[in-house]
Amino acid sequence: MARQYPLGLPPLERRTRDDFLPAPANQAALAFVEAWPDWPGPALLIHGPAGSGKSHLAAIWRSASDALALDPRALAEGEARGLLGEARALLLEDLDAALAEAPAIERPLFALWTALVERRGHLLMTARAPAARWSVRLPDLASRLKGAAAVALEAPDEALLAALLVKLLSDRQLRVQPGVAAFLLPRLERSFAAVEQAVAHLDRLALSEQREITIPLARRALKELEP
């Protein structure tokens, strides 16, 4: 059979509340999201490692609040309140990375936050690190960030990693033989990123060879992912 090359199509990723995987690692963050609009203040920061569910939680909140989602890096491109329009709920993802790359967005961000406070609106931010570890030069913005409600996504337990593995395989609509998940889990690093990387590599191998995922294929994928 001629070798087929992956097309690079994105997986079918479902980010509804029904598709979210509740676990001790994300229980506190999910409770905050579902408590909206009864937050202790106008802003909430959800922080945690890559692949830990920040964007999924943000999508759940955006659906409930009808929030406007903006790329934080776009805040330097125009007048902040004009970007906000009439919205009373705003989502800003990967904010720590955006601030590190573009410090000029600090003042527009503070202006947006002020506008939301005036409207009795809400701001949801996601980041990898807690706000105390960010380098923010504008004192008023630094003060607001440190005073905002914050919740961490904790390290996953084995049950959550197993459920995530099954979900990611399903999202990509992969044909998987029985026993593959049980084979993979003990051999993967205990992190969301490692599970996502393994599934993505399995997807590429299965697509390029036009075959279902078997334990031998999973073993080869792990070997190829070794440092």
Sequence and secondary structure as in RCSB ss.txt:
>XXXX:A:sequence
MARQYPLGLPPLERRTRDDFLPAPANQAALAFVEAWPDWPGPALLIHGPAGSGKSHLAAIWRSASDALALDPRAL
AEGEARGLLGEARALLLEDLDAALAEAPAIERPLFALWTALVERRGHLLMTARAPAARWSVRLPDLASRLKGAAA
VALEAPDEALLAALLVKLLSDRQLRVQPGVAAFLLPRLERSFAAVEQAVAHLDRLALSEQREITIPLARRALKEL
EP
>XXXX:A:secstr
               STTT    TTTHHHHHHHHHTT  SSSEEEEE  TTSSHHHHHHHHHHHHT EEE GGGG
GGS HHHHHTT SEEEE SHHHHHHH GGGHHHHHHHHHHHHHTT EEEEEESS GGGS    HHHHHHHHHSEE
EE     HHHHHHHHHHHHHHTT  B TTHHHHHGGGS SSHHHHHHHHHHHHHHHHHHT  B HHHHHHHHHHH
  
